[in-house]
Amino acid sequence: MKETLKEFEKKRDFLICVDSDGCVMDTMDVKHMRCFGPCLVHEWGLNEYRDEIVRLWRKINLLSSSRGVNRFKGLAKVLAEINENYMRVEGLDEYIYWVQTAEELSDSSLEEAYQKSGGICLKKAMDWSRLVNQSMAMISDKSKIPFDGAVEALKKAHECADVVIVTAANGTEIRKEWEHQEILQYTDMLVSQETGKKGDCLKVLVEKGYAPDHVIMIGDAPADLEAAREAGVLFGPVLAYQERESWEGFQEGLGHFLSGTYKGEYEDKKIREFKENLNIG
């Protein structure tokens, strides 16, 4: 766990953790359809299957239980499908092993693994991730905006609770986006893929002195729910393609959270709506 997280200090009794892409920021579609998928096609030489591969990336990383996972986990799932249905992916087993065992899934961790083994799939994944970062930097800031209602919700949240961004995305990119939108001021810390896995980060944050039912993870992906459960904290969903409505209902959820009535019937209802939205059994 990075020193920055260890140095975080609790200021209020409540902690609200929020994901970024697809939760606060309306950036999921543009990043996945213009960066992640096309960069994969380029790096693995899949131009003859371009449209199919981009659709496959979208299906796995936006419209399934894998929505919102760390980019390297998402890549592993798509490469496994490519290996089975399109072409052999050399070195895939080694890459999947790294994804499953690495303590940190980040560019620097991947480069370290590649320097040790020289595996071809590790090298391609490393080059793909760098290309993704470069292509994201080329997307106009006008295309990276918060969902309607999200900024107002963050302001209200920060008036009564500590607020931490907890994302599996690249930290430099997320910080740049939030600073450009002038909303980083409503947070107390950014926790990203470089800091550690979401569940582990949430556990460390809880250990700062918060009661578990005084901590909530707000996210749009099953990985956010899983991280919340792993850390023993509450979960607040932002529904995919119903983001504005989700943030409009934030005030009600915040009231339950602060009054101690979120856990139980209210949270169970929210999680049912979340699972139904993503067709998760």
Secondary structure by P-SEA (a helix, b strand, c coil): cccccccccccccbbbbbbccccccccaaaaaaccaaaaaaaaaccccaaaaaaaaaaaaccccccccccaaaaaaaaaaaaaaccccccaaaaaaaaaaccccccaaaaaaaaaacccaaaaaaaaaaaaaaaaaaaccccccccccaaaaaaaaaaacbbbbbbbcccaaaaaaaaaaaccccccccccccccccaaaaaaaaaacccccccbbbbcccaaaaaaaaaacbbbbbbcccaaaaaaaaaaaaaaaaaacccccaaaaaaaaaaaaaaccc
